[in-house]
Amino acid sequence: MSDTLRNTRTSVPSICPFCGVGCSLQFDAERDSATGWRGPVNSRGEVCPKGVAAFDVVDHAERLTTPLVRDDDGDLREATWGEAVSRVETAFGDVVRRHGPDALAFFASSNCTNEENYVLQKLARLLGTNSVDNCARLCHSSTVAAMRERLGAGAMTNSLADVRDETDCLLVVGANPAEQHPIIFRSYLLPAIRRGATLIHVDPRANATTDAATLHLPVRPGYDIPLLNAMARVVLDEGLVDDAFVSTRVTDFEAFHTALDDVDVEANAELAGVDPATIREAARAYASAENAAIVTGMGMSQHHYGTDNVHALLNLALLTGNLGKPGAGINPLRGQNNVQGAGDVGALPDLLPGYADVTDPEARARVAEVWGVGADTLPELPGRTEVEATHAFGESVFGALVFGENPLVTEPNLNRVREQFERLDCLVVLDIFPTETVELADVVLPGSSWAEKAGTVTNTDRQVMRMRPLADTPGDARLDLDVLCELGRRLTEHPGQFEYDGPEAVFEELKRVTPQYAGMSYDGIGTGSQRWPFPAGATAGTAVLHVDHFASGSQTAELRPVAHVDPADDVGDDELVLTTGRVLQQFNSGAVTRRSGMLMRLRGADVLQMHPDDAAVRGIDDGDTVVVSNARGEVTVEVEVTPAIRPGTVFTTFHYATPLANLLTGDALDPVAKIPEYKHTAVRIAGVRP
């Protein structure tokens, strides 16, 4: 640990840079590592292994500390900040002059602060494009799309605290919070279970979350809608509908009932690969509970029909009256520490800060007035999503800025993605490590780690919290916010719009265009939190949404029949279905956590889980090394033979450069949310090696 960190005052509080829980951290000089403090979420001061190791990488030897530019010979060399930023200004200016502003794409970061993401989306829009997106596109964009359309808000409907204290049933679908959100699991979900709540776990594999479950439904990947429609049919057939709620808060009940007449529980159960008796038991447990909460994750959202998956979940909640009250609702668990906030402040191609539609002239005029520009300055057509932009590289998009993300590991069909990135005229990367994406960059700007910056992040249950600097940036690296403001001054015709006296000044501005944040302040947040919606003049935020009316402004929401859509990949007789996910000791692309000695010493999970029946047919033993392949690529990986994974399905993580799982995943997109299908990939397993 560097002297800078050793001398940092341990009383300075900040927020963990990893998952969306938002645990409070500080540096413990005696332990030479992070430790928790009693914050708004981890109220007992506990942290998970990633949090403990959060300082490992702050002064890591591989930190980027000097700007880099690519020479004519193709090599990256060190440069001054002046040369590097001038290179960006010239290259992006050339792209705009030749092709227009929509020939640029901006990748925001859901692992960076609200203030930084706000400035980046403002930069893009004042340049004249709405093509700004963040990695929530790859995680929960389908969840947000369905919930915004039906309810008016695409966020957790309830607080973690009221789920802990009030729920009688937890329906956890496509999520493994015991490993992916361990503090939520230990401090909120397990206490509810110990209090008597039933846990129903829907997941193709048994994992640490399943260990606490009363019922496990090992759904066949890609067949969630048949399962959920079967549960809805049981609710209807057995008189488990909340008639009072439906009569006052729901529309289109009769049409929905008629549409489900064709649903056969046994046939749907066979399609989903789940015992029909277990489906019936799960439906009864959920619908009979006084307060039942749905907790959902990327196992539901990461499909090319992921939006429909979430619509099917919403139908269950509406039928049973499990919205608008404590201990209930639809509660997506966010993957990175500021996935929620990045969307809140406008790092989306179709939405302005506060989730106003970019096509709404009144919304554009309101934002333009705050920004001190004419209403016609802001582009009126939605921009490209992250994956759509990548597909257009070299054809209609010629320049890109990637901020704090690593799409060369996280995007699907990575052989194609690499080819697309290589077609750009200019790729600019603002990051802290030489990632797989940095390897292709024309300009590399060294930024700030979580421990070096101030600002706010918004956690998974809508709590806005403050990060505080605990160290100085190393070498010639600069604060991300300062870099983004400098780019705004150099690239746009409105340099005065990027003159801020620190992140608090940015926050004061973003509040004026983000109604959900309007009543907040840095002083009000302090070392605690303020939860949105927190309108101007309010004294507190709102824990439970949709109590008397939905966030859409309507008292009612519709029931909507949803039909099954087959996965994009056909599965041949000799193929298995690959599904991917996260593990406790690693995070996202692994660019940070793979550099932590503490985390890498934990038992690795870079293996392929395979059911014993599938292994026996192929002559594979536990610990064998195999080649996993399809038309998109191949990876080599060690096999773990385990009954935890359902037959016909294999599982691996996407955190590792070896194996690079997203070489195999497909890039078929959900038609609404444009999210790729990560959870159902047809693969062959061959080439067993000694």
N, C-alpha and C positions, 0 to 999 in steps of 0.2 A: 504494500500500500504506500502511496506517495506521501511525502511530508505534508502536502496540501491537505490531504484527507485526514492524516493523523492529527493535524492541528485544528480541524474543523470542530466547532462547538457541537457537542452531541445533543444540545437542547433544540437545535434547529430542525423543525419538522418538515418532511416532504412526503411525496406519494410514490408508491412502488411503480416502476415503469412497465410492468408486464401486464397481466390480465385485467379484465374490466371490473374486478372487485374494488380496487382503489384503496388498498391497505396503506396505512400510515407508516413511514419508515424514518429512521434517523441513523447516523453513524455512531457505532459503539467503539470507541478507541481501545478499550480493554480487550474486546473480542476481535478487533481488527476486521469487523464485518458490519453489516446492517443489523438492526434490531427493530422490532416494532414498538410503537407507542400507542396508547389508548386513543385511537382516532374514531372518526364517525362511523366507519364500517367495522374495522377490527377492534372492537371496543374493549377487548381483553389484551390487546397489544400483540396478538399472535401473528406470525407471518409464515409463509410456506418456504420450501427450499430455494425457489427462485428469488424470493424477496431477500432471504439471508445472503444470497450471493450477488445481490444487485451492485455492490461496489467493486466486485472482482474485475470488471471490464472498464472501469472509469479511467484508470491510468494504464491500461493494457498496452503492451509493446506494439501492437498492430494498429493502434489508434491513428486515424488520419490527422495529421497536424499541419500540413502544408498544402495549398492548392496545387492541383495537377492539371496539365493540358496535354493533349495528344499532338505530337509533332507530325510532320509530313511522312516520316519514316514509320509511323504507326505506333510509336512508343509513348507512354505517359511520362512526362518529366515534371519536375517541380517548377512552380511559377509564383510570381507575386499575386497578391489579391487584385491589384490593378489590372494585370495582364489577363487573369482568369475571368474577371467580370467583364472586361472589354471584349473578350472572346465571345462570351454569352450575348452581350449586347449586339455585337456585329452579326453573329450567326442567326439569332432570333429575329433581328431586324430584317435580314435578307429573306428569311422565310416569309415574314409578314408581307414584305413588298412584293415578293414573287407569287405567293399563293393565298394571302389573306390570313387573318388571325386564327381561323379555325384549322389552319395547318400546324398549329401548336397544340400540345397536350400537356396537362399539369397533373402529376400524381401527388396528391396530398398525403398526409401521414396520420393515421389513427393511433399512432404511438407518440404523437407530439401534442403540444398544447392547443387549447382553443384559440389563443391569440395568434399563434403561428399559422394555424390552418385558416383562420379568418383572413389574415394578411395575404396568404397565397391565393385564396379564391378571389379576393378583391383585385389582386394583381392580374389574374387571368381575365376577369371581367372588364377591367379598365383597359386591357389590351384588346378586347373585343371578342372574346370567346367564352363560352360556357363549358368548354371541355376541361373540366377539373373534377377529379373523382378521388376517392380514397379506398383503401383495401376492404372496407365494409362491403363493397361491391362483391367481393369474393366470399363474404361470410354471412351477412344477414340482410342483404338488400331485398331479398324476397320476403323476409319477415316484415320489414318496414313497409314494403309496397302493399302487402295484404292488410296490415293493421291500419295504415293511413287511409286506405280506400274505404274500409268498413267502419273504422272507429274514429278516424281523424288524427291519430297519433301513433307513430311507429316505435314505441318504447315500452318498457315494462309498465304494466298497468298498476302494479302494486309496489310497495316498499318491501325490502328484505325483512324488516322488523315485523310488519303485520303478517307476512307469510309465516315467519317463525312462530308468532304468538297466536295466530287465529286459524291457520289451515287445518283441515281434518283429512285431506287427501292431497298427495302430490303426484301428479301425472308428469313424469320426466320423460320427454320424447326427444330422441336424437341428441342427447347431451350426457356427459359424464362429469358432473360437477365435482365429484370426489377427487378427480385428478386435474381437471381443467380450471376449476374455481374452488380450490380446497378450503379457503376460509369461509366462503358462502356455505359450503357443504357442512363444515364442522360447526360453524357458529349460528347457522340459521336453519338449514334443512334437517340436520341430525337432531337438534333440540325439538323440532316439530314432530319428528318420528318418535323420539323418546317420550314425548307427551301423549302419543297415541295416534298420530296421523299415519295413514296408509301410504306407502310409496309404491307406485306402479312404474316400472322402468321399461321403456320401449327402446330397444337397441339390438342390432344384429349380433352383438357379442356381450358376454358377461364380463363385467369389469368391477372396479372398486365401488362404483355406485350401486351396482346390482347386489352387492353383498348386504346392503341395508334394505333391499326391496322385499315387499310381501309378494309381489307378482312380477315376473319378468316375461316380456313378450319379445322374443328374438326375431323381429320382423325381417323379412327378406329385403335387402337393399333395393330401393326403388318402388316399393309396394306399400307405402304408408297410407295412401288414400283408400285402398280397399279395406285396410284395418280400421281406419278412423270412420269410414262410412258404415262399417259393420257395427262399431260401437254406437254410432248415432242411431242405427236401426234398432239396436237393443233398447236404447233410451226411449224411443218412440213406442216400441212394441210392449214394453213392460211398464208403461205409464210413469216414467221417471222424469218427464218434462216439468220444468218449473212454470206452471200455467200462469201464475200471477206476473212473473217477469216477462214471459212471452207476450202476454196480452197488452202490456204497457210499453215495453222497450224493444220489441222485435216486430219486423214485418216479413211478409211472404212465407208465413209458416205453412199454410196449406199447400202452396206450390212445392215447398221443400219436402213436405210429407209425401206428396204424390211422387216426387222424383225418387225418393228412397224406397218406394214400393217395389222397385225392381232389384233392390239389394238383397241378396241371399247371404246370411251370415256365414253359413258353412262354406259356400263357394268363395266368398271373399277371404275367409280364414285360410283356405287352401292356397289361394293366390298369394296371400301375404306370408305364408309359411308358418302360421301360428295356430295353435290348438283353438278351435272355436269356443270350447268351454272356458278357456282362459280369457278370451276376448269378452265373453259375456260377464265373467266375474269382474274384469277390469271396468267395464261400462257401468255395472251396478255400483261398484265401489266409488267411482268418480261421481256418478249422478246422484247417489244417495247421501253423499257427504254434505253437511251443512255449508261448509266452505271448502271448495276444491280449487287448487292452484295448478295451472299448467306451467311447467318449466321447459323451455325448448332451446335447442341448439342447432349446430350446423348439420347434424344428421337429418334434420327436416328441411333446412333452407338450401343446402348445396345440391340442388337437382335442377334439371332444365325445366321442371314444372314446380319448383320450390314455392312459388307464390300460391299455387293451388294447394299445396300441402298445408300451408298456414291458414288458408281459407277453411280447410276441413277442420283444423283445430278450433278456429273461431266459431264454427257451427256448434261444436260440442259445448263451448263456454256459453253461447247464447241460448241454446236449448235448455241448459240446466241452471240458468240464472247466475252463473259464476263470473260476473263482471260488475264493477262498480261497488264492491264491498271488500272489507278486509279479508285476508286469507284466501283470496281467489285470483282470478284474472289470467292473462297470458303474459308470461314473463321470459322474454329472450335473454339469455346470458351472453354478454358481449365478450369478444375474444381479446381485444387489446385495451389498454388502459384508457384510451379516449376515442373508441369507435363511436360512442354515442355523441360525444361533443363535436367530433369532426363533421358529422352530419348536421348537428344543431346549428353550427355557425356557417354552413353553406358550402362545404367542400363536396358538392354533388353537382352533376351536370344539368339536372333539370330543376333544381331547387335553390332558391336564394337563402340567406340566413333566416332562421325561423321557419323553414319549410314552406316559404311562399313560392309559388310556381313561377318559373322564369318567363312564362308566356303571359303572365298577368301584368298588364300595363300599369295598373295602380301600384302593384308591389314594386315594380321596377322604378317607378317614379318616387316612391317612398325611400327606397334605398339610395337612389341617385341624389336625392335632396340631402341625405345625411352625408354622402360622399362629396357633395359640393360640385356635382357635374350635371350636365343636362340629361334628361330622362332618355333621350335617344342615344346616349353613350353606351348604355348597357345592352348587350345582345339579347334578342328576344326569342331565339330558337334554342331548344335544348342542345347541349353539347354531347360529345361521345363519352360513353362509360369507359372505364379503364381497359377492359378487354376489347371493346370495339375500337378504341384508339390504337391499341397494339396491332389489331388486325389491319388497320389502315396505314401503318408505318410504311413509308416509301412510296405510297400511292397518293394519298391525300393528306397525310400527316408527315411532316418532315423535321420537326423539332420537338423535343420533350424534356421536361424537367421532372425528375424523380426525387422526391423529398422523403428521406427516412423510411423508404420501403425497398424491398428486394424482389421485384417481379420476376427475375430470372430464376427464382426458386418457388415463388408462390403462385404464379399463373399456371394454367393448365396447358398441356401439349407443348412442353418447353422447347423441344427441337424447333417447332414452328416459331415460338416466341423469340428465341435467339436469332433466327433468320430475320425476323421482322425488325428487331432492335438494330441489327447490323445494317439495315437499309436507311436508317435515319441520317439526315445531314448533320444533325447536332444533338447529342444526348448529354444533358447536364445532370449530375447526381450530387445532391447535398446529403452527406451522411457522415458517420463516425468511424466506419470500418471499410476496408477494401472488399466489398461484397462481390458476389457473382455479377451483379448489375454494374458495379463500378468498373469491372474488367472491360466493359464495352463502352465506357463513357468517353466523350471528347473533352469534357471539363468536369473536374471533381472538386467540390467545395467542401472543406472540412468543417463540420458543424459541432454542435454541443450535445453531450450526453444528458440524460435526465438529471444527473446530480449537479449540473452546471447551470440550469435554467430556472427561471421563475415563470409563473403563469398558472392557468387553471386547466383542470381536466374534469370530465364528466363521467361518472362511473355507470355501471350497468343499471342501477335503479334511480338514475337521474340526479344524483348528488354531485354538485359542482364543488371541487376542492382545490386548494392552492398548493402548488409546488414551490419550493424555495431553493435557491442555490446553496450547495454545500461544498463547492470546489470551483476553482478557476479552470477555464478551458486550457488544454495543453498546447504548447508550441504556438503556432500561428492560427490555430483553429478559432472560429468565432461563434458567437451565439447565433442560433438558427434564426431568431427573430430579427437580429441585426442584418443578417445576410439577405433574408427575404425582403426587408424594407429597402436595402440597397438595390436589389434587383427591381423592385417596384419603381424606385426613382429613376433607374437607368433605362428600363424597358418601356414604360408608359409615358404618355403625354401629360401626366398629372403627378409630378414628383412631390408636390406638396401634400398629397394624400398619404404619403408614406413617411411623414415626419412625426414620430411618436416619442414621447418621453417615457419609454419603458412599457412593459406589458400591461400595467394597470390602465394606462391611457388607451391602449387597444381595447381592453375589456370594456371601458366606459363607452367606447364607440360601438362595439358589437352589441351591447345591450340595447342601443337605440334602434337596431334593425332586427333584433331577435326578441320578440315579445315574451317568450318563455323565460328570458333572463332579465327582463326589464327592471325588476325590483331588487336585484342582487347588488352586492358591492364587495370589494376586497375586504373591507373592515368587517362587513357582516359575515362573510365566510370565515375569516380568521383562521383558527386551527381546526375548525369544524367543517360544516358544509351548508350549502343552501340548495334545496331541491326544486327543479322546475316541474311544473309551471310556477313561476314566482313573478306575477305581474307587477307593474309599477303601483306603488301604494300599498301592496300587501305586506303583512308582517311575517309571513312564513310561506313556504312552498306547500305543494299538495302531494300527500303520500299516495292516496288511492285515486286513480283517474276514473272518469265515466260514472260518477255516483248518481247524479240526477239527469244528466244528459251526456252524450258522448262528446269527445273533443272536437268532432266535426260540427258541433252546434246543434245537432239533431237529438231529439229524445230517443229515437229509435235507430236500430241497425238491422240490416236485412240478413235473413238466412239465405245462403247461396249454395245450391247443389254443385258438387264438384265430381267430375268423372276422372277415373284413372287414366293416366297417360304412360305408355310404356317408356322405359329408359331409352336414351339415345343409342347406347351400345347394344347390339344384338349379342347374345351369349351362345356360342357354339357348344356342341356336345363335349368337346375336349377342353372347354374354357371354364374358368372360375370368375367370380365377381370380386374385384378389388375395391375396398372402401378404405378411406384414410381418416386420420384424426390426430389429436394431440396427446401428449403424455406429460406427466407432472414435471419432470426435470428439464424440459426444453420448452421453447417458446417460438411460435410463428416460424419464420424461415431459418431460425437458429443462428442468424448472423451475430447475435449478441451472446446467447446462452452457450453456443458451442465454443466460445472463447473463455468460458468460466471453468477454471480448474476444479472448483468445488462441485459444480453440476456435472461435469464430465466424469468425475470419480463415482458418481451414483451409477447404479446398474443401468446400462444403456437400454434403449427400446428400439434400436434401428434393426428390427427383425420383421419377418413376415409371419404373422399368426395364421395357422392352417389347422383345420379340423382333422382329427386322426383318420377319419374315413377317407378324406381327400388325399391325405398323405400316403395311406396304405395303397390306394389305387395306383399312385405314381411311384411307389417304391422309395418314398422320402422318409428319412428318419429325423428326429429332433436334432437340430444343430447342423444339418446339411446346408450347403450353399447351393442356391438355385438361380436360374435366370428367369426373370418374370418379364414377359414381352407382349407386345401387340404391334399393330401397324405404326404406332406413333413412336415407339422406341423400346428400349429394354434396360433393366437394372439387375444388378447382382446383389443378392441379399441372403442372409442366414435365416433359416426357418425355425420357428418355435411351434412345435406340434402341441395343440391344446384344444380341449373340448369347449373352451370359452367362446370360440368363434363358431357360428352356425355352419353346417355343411354347405358346400357350394360357394362359400365366401372366404376371402382372405383379407387381412388387415395389416397396414403398416402406417407409419407416421410420415409427415412431409417436412420434418425439421432438418433433415440431414442432407448434405451435399452428396453423400454416398450412403444409402441409395437415394437418388434424386427422384422421388416418387412421382412428381408431376411431369416427368417425361412421358408417363403413361396415360394420365388423366385426359379426358376429352374436353373440348371447348364448345360443345353445344350449349346454347344460352337459353335461359328462361325468357319467354317472349315479353314479359312485363318488366322484370327486375334486371334482366341481362346478367344473371348470375350463372357461372358455369356449373356443370355437373361433375363434382368431385367424388360423389359417394357411390357411383355405380360405373365401374370401368371393367370391360371384358379383357381378361388376360390369359395367357398360357403359362404354365409352369413347366420348365424343362431344363435340360442340361445339368442334372445333378452332378456335383463335383465332390471328390473326396476331401 
